[in-house]
Amino acid sequence: MKRILGILLIVLLLAGGIGCDEEGATTPEPTVTLEPTPTATPTPAPDSDSMADYIYAGGMGTRKVWKIQKSDMSKVAESATYGATIRALAEDNDYIYAAGWSPTRKVWKIQKSDMTKVAESIDLGGDLNALAEDDDYIYTAGYVIQKVWKIQKSDMSKVGASIAYGGTIYALTEDADYVYAAGYTAQKVWKIQKSDMSKVAESADYGDTIYALAEDADYIYAGGMTSRTVWKIQKSDMSKVAESIAFDICIYTMTEDTDYIYIGGGREVWKIQKSDMSKVGENANYAGAILALAEEGDYLYACGGSPNRRVWKIKKSDMSLVAQSIDYGGSLYALAQP
């Protein structure tokens, strides 16, 4: 009887050893052991890089892209020098895209894992002020060319361009189907169809240069000089539906989350409620012009000019400073938006 039970036990153990891995493939029959083997915890590949772990910053002075650990705001790596002031950054899962002023005037593609430059666009013929990106393309614009250029990410070739905006373009944002551009002279927000880069609509005249744009599912938010207010623009017909009170100085930068718009310029960051465009918070302690903002989760990241020249980590809930990077060595103009 004991022998029969022993045979049955072995049969059951062997039958239970066949299963599927995470991909659904059948695994080989394992060797039966008396003690279970613990399952090893998978380790991420060395070149995997979470968008939630780092913030990327660039500007003048060092003219490099810095990779900064969000948890303690320590600098962990940097790119080669761009050779000119870096004016705009964008990111996707694997790469950082950097663009800036003369003499470089190209979009660089930088591998996040080791911060090496792996490709670049052609010289776009003028200073580049803005970047936006989607799954397959980079969009850039600036001075002289005064158009929005569409660049294929895979080989960094130019594949399209809008008509001339009529002045320097300072800000870009995008959604699934459109790119939105704004700047000087025209002083309007243009809505551009991604598929053929044709202009399909425009906002009313803001009244002066527009330096900053942000977007959500239904609205575009625009800010700049003179009026110094944030306009809330309905995407469907590009009509202005609301605006904030006037900011203390020119609005240079903007970002947004589900409920709020964050604007920067002068030495302040304002928090504005989207629903009624009321100001509900601020941090006024940066001690230099705030030129770039980015946000992720519970925190806002701000950077700018002398004498500060650091990336600040600001708690959204009460707009308090919780950490900061070391001095970049020159004015910071750009942060990669997660």
KATA-V653474 format. One record per run of one state. SS is the DSSP state (alpha for helix, beta for strand, coil for the rest). FROM is the first residue (numbers start at 1). TO is the last residue. If there is no record, write none. Layout:
BEGIN
ss->SS from->FROM to->TO
ss->SS from->FROM to->TO
END
This chain:
BEGIN
ss->coil from->1 to->1
ss->alpha from->2 to->16
ss->coil from->17 to->19
ss->beta from->20 to->20
ss->coil from->21 to->25
ss->beta from->26 to->26
ss->coil from->27 to->53
ss->beta from->54 to->59
ss->coil from->60 to->65
ss->beta from->66 to->69
ss->coil from->70 to->74
ss->beta from->75 to->78
ss->coil from->79 to->85
ss->beta from->86 to->91
ss->coil from->92 to->94
ss->beta from->95 to->100
ss->coil from->101 to->106
ss->beta from->107 to->111
ss->coil from->112 to->116
ss->beta from->117 to->120
ss->coil from->121 to->127
ss->beta from->128 to->133
ss->coil from->134 to->136
ss->beta from->137 to->142
ss->coil from->143 to->148
ss->beta from->149 to->152
ss->coil from->153 to->157
ss->beta from->158 to->161
ss->coil from->162 to->168
ss->beta from->169 to->174
ss->coil from->175 to->177
ss->beta from->178 to->183
ss->coil from->184 to->189
ss->beta from->190 to->193
ss->coil from->194 to->198
ss->beta from->199 to->202
ss->coil from->203 to->209
ss->beta from->210 to->215
ss->coil from->216 to->218
ss->beta from->219 to->224
ss->coil from->225 to->230
ss->beta from->231 to->234
ss->coil from->235 to->239
ss->beta from->240 to->243
ss->coil from->244 to->252
ss->beta from->253 to->256
ss->coil from->257 to->259
ss->beta from->260 to->265
ss->coil from->266 to->267
ss->beta from->268 to->273
ss->coil from->274 to->278
ss->beta from->279 to->283
ss->coil from->284 to->289
ss->beta from->290 to->296
ss->coil from->297 to->298
ss->beta from->299 to->304
ss->coil from->305 to->311
ss->beta from->312 to->315
ss->coil from->316 to->319
ss->beta from->320 to->324
ss->coil from->325 to->331
ss->beta from->332 to->335
ss->coil from->336 to->338
END
